[in-house]
Amino acid sequence: MASTRTESPDRRAMVESITIKLSPGKLSEFRNLLAPQYRELRDMTKRYRVTIPYPKDGPVTPAKLKKLVLASGRIQLLLDEQSSSDKTKRAKLTKTIVELLEEIGLAENLPVLRTLGTMLNGIFDRIYTGVLVNEVKLEQLRSRFGRQTVLYLPSHRSYGDFILMSYVLFCYNIAIPGIAAGMDFYSMAGMGSALRNTGAFYMRRTYGNDRQYWYIFREYMRQLIVAYDRGIEFFVEGTRSRSNKALMPKIGLLSMALEPLFMGEIPDLLIVPVSVSYDRPVEEQLFVYELLGVPKPKETTRGLLKALSIVRENFGTIYLEFGDPLSAKDYFGDGLNRTQHTIAPTFAQTLANEERDAIQNLANDVVHLQQHRMVLTTFHLIALYYNYRKYHGQTVTFDELVEGVTMLGRMFEDLGAITEVEGCENVEPLCLAALDVHRNILQLTSDRVLTIAQSHHDFSRVDKKRLKGYNLTDGVMKLAVPIFSLQLYCNPCLHWLAVPAMVLLAGRSLTSETGTLRRGDLMQVVRELRQLYGFEFVLYARREVVEFDAALDHLYRQGLLQYDPVGQDTLHFAPHTDQQRLANVYLSALGPFLCTYLQAMDVLLEQFHSKESFTEKEYLASVQHHVEQQLLRQERNVHPYCLSLDSISLTLHSLVTLGAIRKTKRDNVYRYNLGTDGMIESVNLRLKRYCTLLPFEYLTFQDAVTGSKL
């Protein structure tokens, strides 16, 4: 989490403009590429009259890129250092560098691009009802082309994200950028080469102490920014989010991309946040298994082709939104001090700490902008409403569901979110269509009551030796899988609901008998919750005041909060009996995460307090085992999602950041030990209190899955 240092008024105004006052976009701006009228755009045999984002004097071919890298000052310095004027050594080292560039470098092959595009047309027509692109925003982006290098930064929820981006850009005759891809794809027979020919360049996940590889890849990135004319694309989150929530961004590639700007080698960089929203990710079940500890299968071309050949299900719609572009020069403003880099060759310098801090802020804001423009599908609202009702042990009829989704649509519209129910007077057809796509999770009985679909997977075939956590019983797995599947569709809503829910929870914990509390006291409790859940919901201190104020204003408009007529320093929360249903929707979204962190801390205090140190793997297995036992005993404050290795791990790393747990590295293994200042005990007690304030039990899901026996 970012530091809590005070921002200047000008900087705070900029934070506000980025995070709150952006127009959220409209569903009416999206166009369905699969519609008949867009057949010409999708024609892969059409004449390719491509728009180049940043045209140069001459074409910058992949071969020229490699020559520029090899001739660069950075690589020549590396050759000088490692060859010691020995011509034989230099020739051998040059050959090694050329081979590494062949491993890394992108390629361009229009016939391959057309072939893959034709295959995608067939796949999309078979498994999707819509691939919707915000055409208005895309054309606004096109109008900005020609003045600077373009950097596309998409969200990452599926392996298909960068393939989808390339497909859409080709359809709209925009040059496909150089795309950073992991070595997982490189090693796939046939696919690695095919993706390279459509713009992918490959990077190793870790460099270790391989200075040679680091120099070469860093220089390749530099040339992509300085010399390449088609733009660059990579995922600032680093990896796919298995939980369907945003991940804390990583700034390795972003720092490489921005280095030429800070060094004064380019005048500006156009940063384009891209939001990709899936009605139903193809990897849905794989993500659930990974969260429970089942390792992902190795990606192979054979496995991919087999998967595609048997897919006959409807995966609904995909939404692709090109967000408002950011000028990097304008964003950094006075922080862009290029004079400090004029004292030596740029290739011999590194970014200053304050520059890296500024890049981290940019990365955080990009992830926020991605989330801001995600489309919440009808099923996201269905999952959220169904969860809320099940926490009260209530059944949900279809008529009640329609009413609930309508209510949530109005609530999210007030928050500024884009939803599929935007402007819809009758959401019943949307609910029926969504339930059809997601019938593997929720189904309607003959009397039109919603029920969770039973899992039919055989967990006995899982290789127990490769599990990342505890070897859970088949009964608990059968219970957890459908609940996890449902939770994956609640999680995207947390971007909008987390802070208002924290405000409501803090208000309940502070409200006196008169129902009043001071604004400053409320903000302090919310700050503590933000610090604890900063990694979980991608919250950081720079947006704290803006998001707190926005949450208060939203709750006021929803009738859940009143300001004192004399002054806004005193607040009045509506009594629990007033607007109770709406308030409980917010709290139900936060509930599973309160319980997960509580269970994880119980384990830390009960099992690891007296241990000298422990590994994360030991901790993950212990928490999962503990949660399983709590579920079997039907204890309160436990939920199947408490088995999520993602959230259990984030609990540990949050406590490390807070200073409650110490992290050290020994024999190349990270080890942890508990502090003795009582911080964990204090946080644990607060979470226990918060859980008592939740208006529902967590036992209701244990009999919600038909046929599951604990």
N, C-alpha and C positions, 0 to 999 in steps of 0.2 A: 504494500500500500504506500501511496505517496506520502511525503512528509506533510505536516500540518502548518508549515510556515505561512505567514500572512501574505496575501496577494496584494498588489497595488490596485487602486480603483480601476485603472484602465484595463489591467489584466483580468480583473474580475468581470468587467463588462464583456470582455471577449469570451470568457468562459460561459457567461450567460447566453451570449449570442449563439454559441456553438451548441450548447446542450439543451436550451429551453425554447428559444424563439424561432427555430427553424420551422419552415412550413413542413408539415408531416407528409405531404404528398397526398394523392387521392387515388382511390381504386379506379376511378373513371379514366385515369391517365394510362392504364395498362391495356395492351393489345395482345390478343391470343394468337401466337404464331401458328398454332395448329388449325386455326380457322381457315375455311376455303379461300377467302379473299387474300390470304398471305402465301398462297401456293408459289407465286413467283419469287418471293423473298427466300423461300426454302429450297428453291431449285438449285441443286448443287452443280448443275451443268451451265448455269448462267454465265454471261461474260462478267469477269471479276474486275469491276471498276472500283478499286479499293481507295478509301480515304486514308492517307498517312497522317497520324497524329502530329508528327513534328518533322516535316520534310527537310532533308539535307541537300547539299549541292549535287551529290551523286548517290546512287543506291548503296546502302550499307548491307552487304551480303554476310551470311554466317562465316564464310571463309575470311572476309576482310576483318570481321570482328576478332577472329583468332590471331590474325597477323598484327592487329593493333595491340592486343594483349602481349604478344611475344616481343614486340618492339618497345613496349612501355618502359619508362624509367624504373618502375618497381621491379619488373622481371629482370631487366638488365642488371640492376643492383644485386638481385638474388644470384644471378649467374656469376657476377664478379666475386661475390662473397664465397660461394660454394665451389668455384672452379680454381681459384687461386692462380689465375693466368695460365692454367694448364689447358691447352686447346683440346686435348682428348677428353678431359673431364667436362669441359664446357660443351662439347658436341654431344656427349652422353647425356648430360643434364638437360640440354635443349631438347633432345629426343624424348626424354621423360616428360618434360613440360608439354610438348606437343601431344603426347599420348593422353595426358591428363585433360588437356583442352578438348580432345576428341571425346573423352568421357563426359565432360561438362557441357560442351557447346550445343546450342540449338541448331536446327536446320529448317529449311523451307522447301516444301514439295507440294505444289498445287494439286497434282493428281491424287496424292495420299489424302490431302485435305478434303477433296471432293468425295473420295471413296468413304472416308470416315463419316463425313456429313450425310451421305446417302444412307449409311447404316443407322445413324442416329435418327434420321427421319422415320425409318421403319420402326425403331425401338420406341420412339416418342409416340408415334401413332398407336402403338400397341398397348402401352402401359400408362399413358397420361391422357387426361381429358383437356389439359391446357398447359402451355408454356407461355406465361404472360410476362411481357416486357413493358416497363414504363417508357413508352415511346417518346413522351414529352420530355422527360429528363435526358434520354439518350440524345435527342436532337439538340437540346441545350448544351450537352457536353460536346457534341460535334462542332458546335459554333465556337467553342473555345480552342479548338485544335489550331496548330500552326505556330504557336508562340513559345512552347516549352515542352520538355519531355513529359510524358504522361505516365503516372504510376497508378495502376489499378490495384486496389486492396479489397478483395472480396471477403465476406464471412465464409466460414468453413464448417459446413454441417454434413457434407457427403463427399465421397471420392469424385462424384460427378461434377463438382463445382467448377473446376477449371475447364473441363470438357464442355460444359454448358456455356460458359463465358465465351469460349472460342466459337462455338456453334452460333450463338446470337450475334456476335460481332461479324462473322462471315455473312449471315443472313442480311445484315444491315450494311454490308460493304465497307466495313471498318477493318483496318489491318489488325491481324491477330498479334498480340504482344509476345515478347519473350516471357515464358512462364516457368517459375521455379517449381521443380518437381522433386520428390524424394526418390531415393535409390530403390524403393519398393517397386516403382514402375520400371526403372532402368533394367531390373533383373527379369522382368516378365518377357518371355520369348515373343518376339514379334511386336508386342504392344509398346515396349520400350522404344524401339526404333520408329514405330508409327507416330507415337506422341512427340518424339524428337522432331520429326518432319513436319509437325504442326506447331512448332514453336517452343516445345519444352526444353529447358536446360536443367541439368541434374546436379544436385548437391548432396553431399554426404551428411548424415544426421549429426555426426560429431567429427571434429577435426583432431581432437586430442592434442598432442604436441607436434603434429605434422605441420611445421612452419611453411614448408614448400607448398602444400595444398592450400593452406590459408592464404598465402600471397597470391597464388594463381586465381583462386576463386574470387577473392576480393577485387583483383584487377579486372576479372571478367565482368563482375557487377559494375565496376566503375565505367568500363567501356560501353556497357548496355545503357547507362545513364547519359554519358557524354556523347557517344557516337551513334547509338542505334536510333532509328527513326520511328519505330513502331510501338514504343512503350514497353513497360515491364509489368508483370503481374505476380504477386505472391500473397500468401496468407499471413497477416500480421499476428493471428492467434497461434500460428506455428503448426498446429495439428487439428484434426477434426474434433469437434466437441461431441463426445458420446452422450452427454446429458441433455443436449439440445439447448443449453444455455451458453452465453458468451464465456470465453476463456480469457484470463489475464494475458494481454499481448506480450509478445517477445520482440525485442528490438534489434536482434542481430542483423537480419537482412535489411531492415529499415535504416539502420545506421550506415550500412554499406551504401545504400541507395542515396542517402542524404549527404554523405561525405563530400561529393563533388560540389554540392551547393555551399556547404560551410567553408570549403577550401577555395571558393571563388572561381571554380572551373565552369560553372553554368550559372545563368542569371536567375533561374527559377525552376520549379518543379510543380506540375499540376497533379494533385493527389485526389484520387477518385474513390471514395468509399463505395463499395458495392454490397448490396444486401440480397442474399439468395434465401428464399423461404420455401420450404417443402411442405406440401400437405401431408405427405407420408414418405419419409426417406426410404430408399431401397434397403439400406443397412439397418433398418429399425430393430429387427430381432438380434442382429449381431451386436448392436450397441447395448441392448439390455443384458446380453450374456457377458459382455466385457465389463459392464458396471458391477455385475455380480461376481466377477473374478475369472470367468472362462476366457482364456487368451484367444485373441483373434487368429483366424487361420491365415497361413501364409498366402499372399496374393500370387496367383499364377494365371497365365493366359488361359490354360485349360479350364481352371475353375471359373474364370470370368465368362468364357463362352458357354460353359455348362449352365451357369446361373442365368444368362440371357436367354438360352434356348428353352428353359423351363418356366420363365416368368410369363404368366398369363393374367396376373392380378392387375387391378386398377390402382394406381398410386396417386390418383387425383391430379392436382395442379402444382406447378412450380411458378413462383414469382421472382422476377429479376429486376432489381431497382438500382439504377445508377444514381447515386446520391449527388448532392451539390458539391462540385469540385472545390478544393481548397488550394489556394496559392501558398506554397511552402514559404516563399519570401514574405508574404503578408502575415502568415501565421506566426513566424518567429519574430518578425519585427525587429526591435532593437537587440534581441538576443542573437541576431545574425551578425556577429562581429568577425568579419573576414580578415581584418588587419592582423590578427594574432597568428594567421597562417601564412604570412608573406615572408617570414624569416628563413624558410627552408623549402626545398622541393616538397610539393604536396604529398608525393608518394612516401616520403620519409616521416610524415607526421600522423598523429592520431587525433581523434576528437577529444576536446576538453570535457571535464566532468560536467560542467554546466550545459554543454551542448548535448551530452547524452541524457541529462535530466530533461531538457527541452524536447528531445526526441521521444522520451518515455511519455511525456505529457501528450504529444501528438498521437502516439500509438493508442493511448487510453481514449482520447477523443475520437479517433477513427472507429474504435470498437463501439463506442457509444453511438456514433452516427449510424453505423451498420444496424445496431439494435433499434434505433429510432425509426428506421425505414423498413424493418421486417414486417411482412403482412401476417397478421394473426388470422388463421383460417377458421372456418366454422367449427372444425373439430377441436381446435385449441379451446374455444369457448365452451364446447360441450364437455370436454374433459375437466375443465376448471369447475363448471357448475355441478357435474356429477360427483366429483371429489368432495365438494363442499357439502352436498346432501348426504353422501355416504358417511362423512365424519359425524353426522347426527343420527346415523342408523336409519335413515329414511330411504324409502324406495323413490324412484323417479319415473313418473309416467311420461309419455311422449309430449302430451299437452303441457305438462309442467316444464319439460325441457325447452320447448319452444318459448315459453314465457321467460325462463331463466336466461336463455341465449339472447333474447331481445334486450333484457335488462343489462346484461354484460356488454352488449354492443354499444349501448348508450354510455355506459361507464368508461369503456376504453376510448370512445370518441372524445369524451371530455378530457381524458388523459393525453390525447393527441396521437393515438395509435391508428394505424391503418388496419381495418378488419374487412373480412369478406362480407359482413352483414351491413357495411356502410350504405346508408340511404335505402335500405331494404325494408319495406313495410310489412312483408310477410316472410319470416325466416323459415317457415315449415319446409318448403322444398329444399332449401340449403341444408337443413338438419338431416333430412332423409338421404340426400346425396352424400353427405359426410359420413353418416352411419354405414352406408353401403361400402364406401372406400375403406372404412376402419372396422368392418365386421369381425376382423380377427381380434379386436379388443372389446368393443361394446356391441351388443345385439339387442333387438327388440323381441320380446316374447309375443305370443299370440294375443295377449291382452294389452299390448303396447306399453310394457314396462321395460325399462332398460336393465340389462344384466351384463356382468363382465363375462367375456368368453373364456372358456376353460382352455388351459394350455395342454397340448397333446404331444409335447416334445419328450423324447426319451433321454433323461439326464444321466442315466447309467452309462451312456457311451462317452461321457466327457472324460478326458484324460486327467485324473485327479492329481497326478504328479506335476502338471503344468499350471495348476490353479494359482492365482495371484493372492488369494485370500484363504478362507477356511473352506473345508469340504462340507458344504451345506447338505442337509438331507434332501431327498427327492421331494418330500412333502412340502418343505419350506420353499424349495425352488419352484414347485408348481404354483404355490401361492404367490411368490414374489414376481415371477415373470409377467403375468398380465397386469399386476399393479404397477410395475416398473414401466411397462409399455404405456399405460395410462398417464403416469407421471411425466413421461417424456414430452407429452403434449401440454401439460400444465406449465412446464419449465419456461418456455418462451415468454409466457405472460409475466414472469418475475421481473423482467426489465422495467415494466410499468408498475407492478404492484409491490415490490419489495419495500421501497421507502415509505409509501403510505401505510403499509401494513406495520412497519416498525413504529411509525408515529402513533398508530392506533394502539399497538401493544404497549408502548411507553406510556401513553396517556392512561391506559387502564391500570398500569402499575403505579402511577403517581396521583391519580385523581383522588381528591379528598371527599368527604361526605357531602360537601357543597358542590362537588362536580367541577371545581375550578383548579387550575394549576398555572404556574408561571411559564412563560415561553422559554426562558433560559434553562429552567430545570428540565423541560421536555427535550430541548435540543441536546442537552448533555447525555441523557439516556439514549437518545437516538444515535448520538455520536458513538457511544460505546457499542451499540449493536452494529453500526456500520463498520467499526474497526474489527469486530469479530467476524463479520460476514463479508468483508471486503473482497476476498478471493472468490467466494461463492457467487456473488452477484455483480462482480466487477465494479465495485464502488471505491472511490478514492477521495481524499480530503479536499482536493481542489474544487470539487463540485458540491461540497457538503451544504453550504448555505443556500445555494440556488435550488438544489433538489429538496431541501427541507421546506423552503418557502413555497415551492410548487406543490408539494404534498399537502401542506396546510390549506392552500387555496383550493385544491381539488376536493379535499374532504369537506371544506366549507360549502362548496357548490353541491356536494352530495348530501348535505344536511347532517353530516356526522360531527361537525365542529362548528362552534360559534365563537366569534371574537367579542371581547368585552366592549360595550359601546363607548366606554370612557377612553380606553387605550388598548392597543393590540398586544400588550405585554401579558395580559391575562386571557386564558383560553377556557372555553367550556366545551367538554365533550358531551355528545348526546348520551342520555342514560342507556343502559344496555337494552332496555325494552323498546327504545325508539330506533328505527332503522337497523334493527338487529341483524336482519337477514343480510343486508349489504355489508355491514361491518364484518360479519363472519366469513364472507367470501374472501376478503383481504387476508384475514387471519388464517383461513384454511390453506391459502397459498404458502404462507410462511411456516405453518405447523410442522411439516415433515422435516424441515431443516433445523428447527428448534430441537426436535426430538433426536435427530441424528447427532448433533453436537453434544447434547446432554448425555446420550449413551456413550459416545466416544470418550467424553471426559470422565464418566463413571469408571470406564475401563482403565484409563490412565491412573486414576487415584487408587483403584482397587488392586490393579495387577502390576503397575510399573513404578509406583511411588518409591518402593524400596530397592528397585533394581539400579545398578550402577549405570547401565545404558541399555538401549534396545534399538533394533532396526525398524524401518518402516514396514517391512514385510511381516515381522512379528506382531507389530501393532495392528495392522490391517486384519490379520487372521484372528487376533484376540477379540477385536471389536465385532467382527462378523459372528464369531462363536457366541459372544455375549448377547448380541441382538437375537440370534436364533433362540437361545434359551429364554429370553424375555418374551418372544412371540409364543413359544410353546407354553409358557406359564400364564399367558394372556395378561401381562402386566400393563399398567397404564404408561403413557408417554413413550410408546414404542410403535413403530410403523414399519411395514415391509421395506420402504425406501431407506430406512436406517441401515440396510445392508449395502448401500451404494458405496463402492470403493472410492469413487470420485469424491463424494462428500466427506467420507471418513478421512481420506488423505488431505483434503482441504482444511479440515479441522486441525490436523497436526501442523500444517504449514502456517495456518493463521496464528496458532499459539506460539510458534517459533517467532513470527513477526512481532507479536505482542511482547515477547520476552519472557513468556511463561515457561517455555521449553528451550533448552540449549541444543544446538546442532553442531556436531563436530565431524571431521572426516578422518578415519583411521584405516589404514590398509586399503585405501581406495573405496571404502564403504562409509556412507553417512550413518552416524549414530546419534541418538537423542537421549537426553535425560531431563528429568523434571526439575524445575527451580524450587527453591525452598522459601520463596517470599509469600506463598499463600495465594498467588494470583489465580491459579487454576481452581483452587477451592472457592475463591470468591466468584469467579465466572460461573462455576458449576452451580452455586447456590442461586445466582440470579436466573440462570436458565430454568432451574426447578420452579422458581416463583413464576416465571413467564408461562411455563407449561400449565401451571394451576389456573392461570387466567384464561387459557384457551377454552372456548365454550363447548368442547366436544371431547369424546373419548376416542382413543385410537384402536379400539378393539373391533370396530365395525367391519373392517376389511377382512377379518379372519374368517368370516363365513360368507364373504361377498363373492368368492370365486366358487362356482358350482363344482362340487366334487372334490374340493381340496380338503384334505384331512391333516390336522396337526396333532 
